């Protein structure tokens, strides 16, 4: 009888234990984010690339605020590399040491070139909203968000035809960025039956020293349009202020740096007698509406790919398998953003998106 009583008592205890255990909430799976996600943003918030750096930051902040309304807490740690490669590398290392889950940035391609091996060695995903693998160093953990530069040729040839342009000259920096833009120009010129009279490729920092000779060559060849992808402030100021003297009536910039120089130097373009255009990625209309509602202005280039990238990274961090690297999740699961579908190819580029040509005022 006592044995029976003991057995029954043990059984009751076991049953109670099972009920108590099953009533508890299950433990979080290893891949479930139970604490705020931390994104590092290694951007050029000062220096030459600051116009694009600030635009990217605005996109990140817009995505962060929307995620917060969905109950998803995200901390963003900003690191200003001042458009300097040494600071880019140091900031990526610091961000990793401070435990960020992923990095957005760096801003421009030469900074990306410095960053790529560090992102790889640190084993952390670095998503670059403003670059492509066409001109920036690749790596398994480096992902690119902007529209492929070769697609510039479409709107550029359209501008050539619209303005009845027949002869253009071009100036670029030596390296991947300049080479990629020169190829797009050649394609546009062929489609529009335009002659590229002379091409100058120069080391970064030497642009101002050859600007007069470049303009002289352009004038002698009969070019009335300059297409350029250089970023140097002094050289661009010289180009803007002297173009008319050398018979140049139009400047087409393949970088937002011309806009920065016009703003910083307070150049009145109507007084220069030169039409200035910037080629930039076209923002999605839905994103423009969202952005204007918050910031009261039109978004700059790469704000949309930064916004999409922020949400994509958070989705990946939250949903990847517990033993899966974020880079593998991003390659495995496409993300439908506002700007485009982020389905990464073998170079971690995405297809889709458009370029537009905007006249500077």
N, C-alpha and C positions, 0 to 999 in steps of 0.2 A: 504493500500500500504506500509505504513511504517512497519506494522507487518510482511508483506511478506518479505520485505527487511531485516529485523532483523533476521527472521528465516533462510533465505538463508545465511546470513553472519555467523550465528552460525554454520550452517551445514558445510560451507566451513572451518571454524576454526577447527571443530571436525575432518573433513576429513584430513586436513593438520596434525593435531595432531596424528591421527592414522598412516598416512604414515610415519611421522617422527619417531614415536615409533617403527614401524615395521622395519624401516631401520637401527635401532641401533643394535649392536651385542648383542645377548642374554647374560644375566648375567651368570657367571660361576656357574655351579651346585656345591652344597656343597662338593662333592667328587672330583671335578676337582682340580688338583694341579696347582696353579698359582704362586707358589714360589718354590725355590729349596727344594727338599726333603732332609731331614737330617737323616742320619743313624749314630747311635752310635756304635762304635766297642770297646767293652770291652774285651781286649785281653791281653795275657801274652807276652808282647814285651821284657821283661827281666825276669830273674829267670828261674826256671827249665823247664817251658813249652815254652820257647821263640822260640825254633826251629819251633814248630807247630804254635805259634803265628805269627811269621814272614811269614810263608807259607800262613796262612789265610789272612794276610794283603796284600800279593802280589796278591792273587786271587781277593780280594775286589777292589784293585786299577786297575786291568785289566778290571774288569766289569765296574767300574766307567768311565774309559777312553772310553770304547765302548759306554756306554750310552750317553756320551757327544757328540760323533759323530752323535748320533741319535737325538740330540737336547734336551736331558733330563738332566737337571742340578741336580746333587746330591752332597751334602756336606757330607763328612764323618768326624765325630769327633772321634778321637782315645783316648782311656783311657787305660793306662798301669796298670794292676793290679799286676804286678811283681810276678805272680803265688802265690798270697796271698789272702785267702778268705775274709779277712776284707776289703782289697782294692777292691775286686770284688764287694762286696755288696755296698760299698761307691760309686764306680764308676757308678753302675747301677742307684743308687738314683740320683747322679749328672747328669747323662745323661738324665734321665727323667725330672729333674728340668730344664735342658737347652733346653727342647722341642724337643728332637729327636723323629722321627716317629716310629722307631723300632731299635732293638739292634742286632748286630751280636756278638756272644760270650755268655759266656766265653769259654776258650780254652779247659780245661780238666774237667773230670767228678767231681772231688771233689770241684772244683770251681763252676761247674754247680749245685752241691748239695746246695751250699750256695746261689746261685743266684735264684734258682727256686721260693722259697716263696716270694722273693723280686719282681721278674718279675710279679708274680701273684698279689701281693698286689698293685703294681704300675700300674697294668693293661696294661703292655706293652709287645709286642711280643719280645721274646729273641730266636734267631735262633742260634743253636750250630752246627757248621759245622763238629766238630770232635767227637761228642758224640752220643750215642743212649740211649734209655730208659732202656736198659738192665742193665746199671750200673750207670745211672745218674738220679737224681730226676725228676719226671714228674710234669706237671702242664698244665692248659688249655692254657697258653700263651707261653709255652716252646716247641720249635720245634727242631727236630734232623735231621741232614743231612747226616751222614756218613753211611757206610755199616755195617749191623748187625754183631756183633762180632762172633756169632755162625757160620757164614760162613767161619771163619778162618780154621775150621776143614778140609775143602777140600784141600787147598794148603799145609797145615801142614802134613796131612797124605801122600800127594804126595811126600813131602820132605823126610819123614821117609822111604818110599818105595824106592825112588831113591838112597838114601845114605845107604840103608840096615841097618838102625838103629833098634836096638832091645830093648834097655833100655835107658830111659830118667828119669831125675829128674826135679823137677820144684819148683820155688820159686815165691811167690806172696805176695802182701800186703793184709791184712785183709780188707774186704769190697766188694762192688759191682763189682769194676773193676777186682780185683783179682779172685773173684768167677766166673765171666763171662768167663774170660780167662781159668780158670781151667776146666770149663765145656767143652769148645771148645777143649782143649787138650785131655780130656778124650775121647771125640768123635773121634778125629783123631787117638788116640792110639788104640782104638778098631778096627777101619777100617784097620789100618796098622799092626795089631797084634804086637803092641809095649807094653812093660811093663813100667808103671810109677813106678819107684822103691821107690821114696819118694817125698812127697809134703810138702813144708814149707810155712806157712802163718804167716806173721809177721806184727806187727804194723809199720806204716810209721815212719821212723826215727830210727828204730832199726835194719835195714837190715844189716848194716856193723858189728854190734856186734855179729851176728849169722852166718856170711858168712863162717868162717872157719869150724864151726861145720856142716853147711849144706854141704859144699864140702866134708868133711870127711865122712858123711853119704852117699853121692852120690858115692864116691869112694868105700866104703865098700859094697855097693849094686851092684856095677858093671856098674853103669851108665856112658856113655861116652858123653852124650848130656844133656845140661841144657836148659830148656825153661823157660823164665821169663817175668814177666810184671812189675817188679819194676822199680822205677825211680830215686832212690837215687844215687847221683854221687859217693860218697865214696864207697858204696857197689858195684856198677857196676865196678868201677876201680879195686876193689879187685877181683871181679869175672874175669875180663878180664886178670889181671896180674897173677892170681894164678891158673886159671883153669887147665892148662897143668900139673901143679905139682900134681894135684889130678886125673889125667887120663881123664880129660874132653877135648875133641878135637873139640867140636862144641857148640856154644851158639846161641840159637834162641830167639830173642827179640820180644816181642809183644808190643813194644813201641819204639818210636824214641829216647828215652833217651840214649840208648847205642851209637847211632850215635853222639849225642852231647858230650858224655864223650870221645869218640875216637878223635873227633875233638879238643875239649878243652884241653885234656891232651896230644895231639899230639902222640897218641899211634900208633906204627907201627905194624899193625896186622900180617904182615908176620913174624915178629920177635917173636910174642907170640906163634906161632904154633897152633893157634886156629882159626877155621872157624867161622865167625860171620855173622848171617843173621838177617835182620829186616823184620817183617811182617807188611805190610802197605797197605792201600787202593790203588787199581790200578787206575791211572789217565786215562781218556778218551784220545784216540789218537788225536782227533780233538783239544781238550783242550791243549794237550802237544804242538802241532804245534803253536797254538795261543800264548802260554806262552813263548815258545822259541823265537818266533819272537820279543817279547818285552824285555824279560829278558836275553836271550842268555844262558839259562840253563834249565835243566829238572825241572819241578815243584815238590815241596815237597808234602807230604801228606796233604790233606784237602784244598789245593789251589782250586781244582775244585769245591768242594761243597761250598766253600766260594764264588767263582765266581757265581755259579748258585744261591746261596742264596741271594746274593746282587741283582741280576736281578729279582728274584722272589719277594722279598720284595718291590722293586720299582714298579713292575707291580701291586702288590696288593694295595699299597698305592694310585696309580693312578686310579685304576679301580674299587675298592670296592664301594658299595653303600654308600650314604652319611651318613646313620644311622647304618652302618655295622662296627663291630669291625674287625680289620685286621686279628685276629685269626680265625674268622668265614669265612672270604674270603679264607684264605689259606686252610682251611678244605674243602671248597666248590668247589674251582677251582683248579684242578691239574696244575702243571707247568712242562713243558718238558724242562729240562736242558740238558747240555752236558753230565753230569755224569750219570743221571738217570731221571726217571719220579718222580717228587715230589708229590706223592699222599699219604697224611698222614693218617695213621691208627688210631685206638683208643688211642694209646700211643704217637701219633705224630711222629712215626718213618716212614721211607720210605723203600720200598723194592728195590731190585736191587743193582747193584754194585758188584765188585769183590775185593778180597784180593790177593796180590802178595807177594812173598818172594824174597827179594833183598839181595845179598851178599855184605857186607861192605868191602871196599878196604882200 
